[in-house]
Amino acid sequence: MTTVGILGMIHDEEWQRIYHYPLSLAEELIVEFNPDVICGEVHPDSWSLYRGGGDPRGIYEETQPEYPALIFPLCEEKGIEFIPVNWFEFDVFKGRFDSFPQTKKEELETELSRWTARQLETWDSGSIPVNSLDYDRITREKYEWLHSVNPDVEDINWNARHFIMLQRVKNAIQAHEGKRILCVHGADHNYWYHSALQKVPQVQVVYPLR
C-alpha cells in the first residue's frame, strides 16, 4: 500500500500571515508526514533549471516562493526525492476573461473576487488553514462557475493541466510503490487531487494531513 498525502499551500506571503499559515507550519507538517517523495507544483523544466544552478524561481519566474524558500532545501536536507508535476504551455494558456469586452471583464473579475472571499471565509474550518472539505466544496463550485463562463479557456488552463499533473503523480506512485508520497500545491488544487487519488488502486490517501 502506497500512502499519498495532500497538502495545499497559500502562495502569497501576506495571506500566509493573515490566515495563520507560515512556512514554519508547512515545514512542521511535511516533517510530520515524513515523505519519501514530494510531488510539487513545479514545471519539470524549472526543476531542471534549478538543479543545474539556474534561477530557482523557474523558467518564467513562475515557481512559487515556498519551493526555493522551504521545499527544495528541505528535500536536500532530509534526502526526500522531489518530482516536479506542474504543466503549462504559455502559447496555449489564455487569460480567463481576456476575450470579453472591458466592462464584462470587470464584472467577471469582481465576481471572481467574491468567490475567492467565500473560499477564504472557510480558512479555519479544519486543523490546517485552507485544507478542509468546506474550502474544497466552494473551490469546486468556483471552478465550475469559471468553466461555465469560458469553457474553452478552463478546459486548458485548469482541466487539462490537472489531468497532466495527476498523471505525473500516478507515475510517481507506480515508481515508488509502498512509499510515502506527499503532493504539495496551491490549496485550490486540493479538491481535484483528493477526488482523483481516491480512485487509484492500492493507495491510501491522507487528507487533510491532520
N, C-alpha and C positions, 0 to 999 in steps of 0.2 A: 504494500500500500504506500503510495506516494502522498505526502502531506503538502498541500498548497495553501499558503496564507495570502490574504489580500489586505493591502494597506494603502488607503487613499490619503493623499497629501494635499495640503494647501500650499500653493507655489509662492504666493505673494507674501513678502516678509511682514508688511503691515497687517495683513489679515491673520498671519500666524500669531501676532501679538494680540489682536483684538479677540480672536477666537481660541486663545489659550492652547496653541498648537506649535510650540517652539521646536526647532530641530533637535533639541535635547530630548524631548518626548519621543520624537521619531526614532532617535538612536536607542533609547531605552526599549522601545517596542521591538525594534529589529533584533537587538541583542537578546531580548527575552524569547523571541521566536526561534532564534538560533538556526538560521537558514544555512544550507549548504550552497544554495544558488539564489541569486536575486535576479528576477526578470524586470528590467527597468524601462521606463518611458524615455528611451534614448534611441536615436536613429543609429543603425549599425555603422554608417559612415562617420558619424560623430564620435562613436566609441573608438573606431579605428584611428581617427584623428587624435583623440586624447591619448591613446596607447602609444602613438608614435611621437608623443611630446608636443602635440599641437594644442590649439585653443580648447580648453576644457568646456567652453560654452557651446561647442558644436560647430558644424559646417556653416550654419546660418545664424549662429549665436542663439539657437533655439532651445538648447538643453537647459532645463530648469535648474535654478541655483542650488537646490538641495543635493544634486548629484556631485558636483565638484566640491561643495562645502562639507558634505557628510558621507554620502553613499559610496563614492569612489574610494576615498581614503579608508572608510570602514571595511570595505571589501578587501583592500590590500592588507589592512592590519589583521583581520580575522581569517584570512585565507578563504573568503567567500567568492565563488565564481560569479562573475557578472555577465548577464546575457542581455544585449540590447534588443528590444522588441518593437520600438516605435516605427511608424511608417508615415511618410508624406512624400508627395511629389509636387513641388510648388508650381509646376507648369499646368497641373490639373486642379490644384486646390484653388478655391474661389472664396471671396468674402461672402458671408452669409446673406447679406442684404444688398450687395453691390448692384444687382440687376434691377432694383426698384427705383422709382423716382425719389428725389431727395426727401420730399415730405413724407412719403410712405416709409422710406428707410428710417427716418427719425422716429416715426410711430412704432416701428418694429423694434428698434433699439431700446425704446422706452419700455416696451412690453417685455423684452428680454431681461432688462434690469429688474422688472417686477418678479420674474421667475427666479432670478438669482437671489433676490431678497427673501422669497419664500423658502428657497433651499436653506439659506443661512439661518432662518428662524429655527431650524431644527439642529443647529450645530452641536448642541449638547444633549441630544436625545439618547445617545449611547455613552459608553465609557470612554470612547475615543472621539474627539471632535470630528464631525462630518463623516464618520464611519458608522452608519446606522441604517436600518431598514426604512426609517422615516425619511432620512435625507435621500435615500435611493429612490423611494417612491416618487417624490417630487421631481427628482432629477430625470427619471424616466419620462414623466409627463412633460417636462420641459423640452426634451429632445423629440418627443412625439409631436409637440407643437411646432418646433423648428422644422421638422420633416414636412408637416402639413403646409408650412409657409413656402418652402423651397425644396422639394424632394430631390431635384437633380443635384443640388449642392450637397445636401446632407447625406445622400447615398454615397458620395465620395468622401467628404470631409469627416464623417462620423461612422457610417455603417461599414464601408469598405475598409476604412482604417482599422476598425475593431476586428473584422474578420481576419485581417493580416496579423495584427498584434496577437490575437488569441491563437492563431495557428503557430506562431513562433513560440508562444508559451507551451502549447501542446507538444511541439518538437522538443522543448526542454524537458517536459515531463517524460517523454519517451526515452530521452537520452540519459535521464537521471532517475530511473525507476527506484523507488524505495527511499528517496532522499527527501529533504525538506526544502521546498521552493517557496520563495516569497515574491509576490508580484507587487511592485511599488509604482504608483502612477498618481495622477491627479484624481481627487475624490469623485469627480463626475464619471469616471470610468468604472467605479465600483459595481454599479448595478449590472452592467454588461458582463464583467468578469464573473461576478457571483453566479449569475444565471447560466452562463456558458460552461463554467468549470464544474458545476454540479452534475453536468451530463457526461463528463469524461469518466470512463470506467477505471476502477481501481485507484481513485483519487479521493482523499479526504480533504474537504475544503474547510479552512478555518477563517471565519469572517463573522463579526469583527474579531480582531486578534485578542481582545479582552471582552 
